[in-house]
Amino acid sequence: MRALGLRVPEDISVIGMNNLPQAEFATPPLTTVHLPVQEIGTLALELLQDMIAGSVEIPRRIELACAIVERQSVARIA
């Protein structure tokens, strides 16, 4: 974006995923969506074990909480 002459967040807002530690050290610090990756992995393993055992309902809906970690790469909407 810098090569195109675009400024973050003045000209374009940027948001990332997974809230990696490097996000806060970007210029500007990157707003991200925090996903509970450890919980996702644990649930995936449990689901796989249930599928192998034949004791799971398919389709199955699982909802997990995520959060937006606000930093400085997204412009405020008035």
C-alpha positions, 0 to 999 in steps of 0.5 A: 500500500505504501508503494501505491501511496496509500496511508493506513488508516487515512486512505485504507483500513486494514484488519488481520486475523488471529491476533499474532504477536507481530500485529502490535509491532506493525506500522501502524499497529494492526487491528486484528480478529482474535480467534480462540485457536487453542479451543478450536484445535481442542474441539477439532480433536474431540470431534474427530475422536467422536467421529471415529467412535461413531458418536457424533451428530453430523452436521453439528454447529459449534460457536466460539467467541472471537473478539476484535483487538483494536489498534491503529490500522482502522479508521474510525467511522463518524 
